[in-house]
Amino acid sequence: MAQKKALITGITGQDGSYLAEHLLSLGYEVHGLVRRVAFEDPQRRFTRIGHLLDQLTLHPASLESYPSIFSVVSRHQFDECYHLAAQSFVAESFADGFSTMNTNINGTHYMLAALRELQPRCRFYFAGSSEMFGKVREVPQKETTPFHPRSPYGISKVAGFDLTRNYREAYEMFCVSGILFNHESPRRGFEFVTRKITSGAARIKAGLEKELRLGNLEARRDWGHAKDYIRAMHLMLQQEQPEDFVVASGESHTVRQFCELAFGEVGLDYRDHVVQDEQFYRPAEVESLIGDATRARTVLKWQPEYTFPALVKDMITHDVQMMSDRNAAKSQTASEAI
Ligand code: GDD
């Protein structure tokens, strides 16, 4: 069988980097769209894919520029396209709703339009989100649960979901959306609450800081491991029929419980360090999410490997190690200076 070619947008992010690794391990030729600024700052921007660079083909392009996307899609024929790139931080979408909408909605539309024009047989995956459920209409949330987004980010994802479905129905393209609930890992950005907690706990443990300021500790999320969730993305594009799937752990925990576990892992009591701070509350909060991934489990035969405690442990262990590597490097530099 000929080697499959995949294009990933957002390849430098948490999900993109794990997905690239997974597809390479399956024998794919993997291409990525990357903003030009990233090529100018590889040390910082390529941290998650640094170890893969010699196996990837990266193309400079911007989600805000249709010509740049068109140019890449006109030069290479792809079997699968995973559209993961987006402004994905919900709080930032309240600060600048316009740019979140522009990037997320137009970027998805440009990708779909370029594929339709140049290679309509390429299978397309859109990174939908449980944020689309927002003010939830039923518990747990599944594929048929109506959407009620609570942020510009959530609204942009509903628009991307609708665009994806419309290309599937109007042009008979294989276009699907994964409705993924929160998925975390040691590669998670530091602004998201899980990584903020594990990196904060690691800094406090190392004696560098005393407190960690957070917002709503009672918010509930259905947290899984990104490594598990990217496998579901790939499975969705291997089906006979294009269909959307919810991907979730089926368990929900509060931010407070995440703190308790993460601080507990390093022998600390979060109540001695976590301070609630108004500035991290959102104008409209998604209070509670919990997904029902029955269809992913039965149709895709998808099984997550990480439990909630295993996820927390993976993240905190990594951050504590990172802290001790940093300290070791610092004392090495200091002893060289003497
Ligand atoms: N980021 C952050 N920082 N969140 C906090 C904080 C804080 O200091 N304190 C409490 N929270 C609460 C938020 O109010 C929210 O209820 C919850 O923690 C999770 O916030 P995030 O980790 O920022 O993730 P999210 O749920 O808003 O969105 C993530 O998951 C979505 C899938 O449901 C993002 O990855 C989205 O891109 C993704 O679509």
Boltz pocket constraint, residues with backbone or C-beta under 6 A from the ligand:
constraints:
  - pocket:
      binder: B
      contacts: [[A, 87], [A, 88], [A, 89], [A, 90], [A, 91], [A, 128], [A, 129], [A, 130], [A, 131], [A, 180], [A, 181], [A, 182], [A, 183], [A, 191], [A, 192], [A, 193], [A, 194], [A, 196], [A, 213], [A, 214], [A, 215], [A, 216], [A, 217], [A, 219], [A, 220], [A, 221], [A, 255], [A, 280], [A, 281], [A, 282], [A, 285], [A, 286], [A, 287]]
      max_distance: 6.0
